[in-house]
């Protein structure tokens, strides 16, 4: 939804009616993740994608129908359907698409939500997409992390409490997901499905070491959607002109900066740390802070650059500093996947590949040499 939100808001503010199809669940090799959306505008314009081209035509027609009737619809597309090839889903995946009519009357909260997203304030939107009672379908609740603030209702106090609690958890991790409950919000029941859009601020990538490799990693992090910070204690190297792709460049001792960010609550479980200085006076104090984080504060990734000799020296220094084998085991060193990378740009791809593989459970092997599922 985030990528089509500007166009959606333009039509919404003009009082127009829009058909919106959103992927709420995927199975097997579906090409787009939950949360991917396609708009059908007031003049028939198509914006965004739910499948990378596979089922757009079918969703487009369904969206026009939903705009006409006003009744939302949850539709499954995939190989289990007799019409799979008719709608073009030949890639072998299955996806559930929720299609609804949106305007200022059906979604009056959208303006405030868009303001939150624009300002970088976390907000979650929970929508009932399936329920035994059709009157529940389409009901919405907006949840914000400030004291569990919420507006709107799923349908009952019990359901509201359960969904709000789970939405806050998804907001903390930055994930969009469909949740299943009993008809009245029973956690072990079935019958009600609620899709949660999690509009969390962009995850952070902290790059330590103002070197040429850091510039390439910063560009890659920016491309992948991270908010990138480059940090180095040496002001002559840590300059904005050397790192134009970074959102900010900080001149500070790395371990002090990281500790300050942790204490300020600006580090979460989506944060990735790339330690590129390969200088023990910078690396070891920094890694002591990063690897000793308690379980509830652990970051998604800590990678450190260096040769095999540098790696062995680093491991010995960390052991001397008193880190346990479990804590040291959280470190990816030497950083990256084995791609044969040599240049800074190739190395940045190698590091990004490792981050992506760890995030989604990939093995970093050639797909051509594997069998089974492509998407984890």
Protein Blocks (a to p, Z undefined) as FASTA:
>chain_A
ZZmmmmmmmmmmnopacdddddfbdehjafbdehiacdddfkopaedjfkoommmmmmmm
mmmmmmmnopacdddedjkbmklmmnopanopacddddddddfklmmmlmmmmmmmmnop
acdddddfbdfblklgopacdddfehoiaedjfkiaklmmmmmmmmmmmmmnopacdddd
dfkopakbghiacdddddddddddddehjafklmmmmmmmmmnopacddddfblklmcfk
lmmmbmbdcdddfklmmmmmmmnopacfkbccddfklpaklmmmmmmmmmmpcfklccfb
dcdeddfklmmmmmmmmmmnopafklmmmpccdedjdehpabfmlmmmmmmmmmmmmmno
pahiafklpgcjfbZZ
